[in-house]
Amino acid sequence: MAEDIVVKMTADFFKTLSHPARIKILHTLEKGERCVCEIIEEVDIEQSNLSQHLGVLKKQGIIDSHKDGQKVIYQIVYPSVLDVVSAAEKTLSEQIGRSQSILKFLKDK
């Protein structure tokens, strides 16, 4: 029963990370706290769309925000989320490397 809850929570966590804009947001916040105006420049999406993605990440508890005057500043709450993203990117790199090896083998046949 408890294991089922953990499995569902883990799946929900990965669903939260399952959009390219959210990965870009995390890469932007990896450099430290950023205001929306800085995030929007780096992620290059509409502000309304950015707000939705920030809301999803915030609801999951991955990021948090605070006000600084008129600006809303965002930061990563759990830096270990970057390890998860990095592990996924490493796995993709390995998959691409393997695919290239297979293609080279087939081409050389």
C-alpha angles and dihedrals in degrees: 000000000000088000090057090053091051091048091051092047090051091050090049090050091054091046087057090055093044099098125082092224091056092051089050090049091053091048089052092049090046086079091058139270115347135184120230090256090059094043093050091054093052098040094041101211134123115283093240090052091046090051090054092051092046088051092053092050091045093048089054088051094240094119135023135193142210134187123252105185106299094344127090110217121203129200138172112260097196112033089192087079085074088059089056092051091046092050090052091049091048091051090050090050090052091048091051090048091051092048090051090051091051092047091049090050091050092045092051093051 
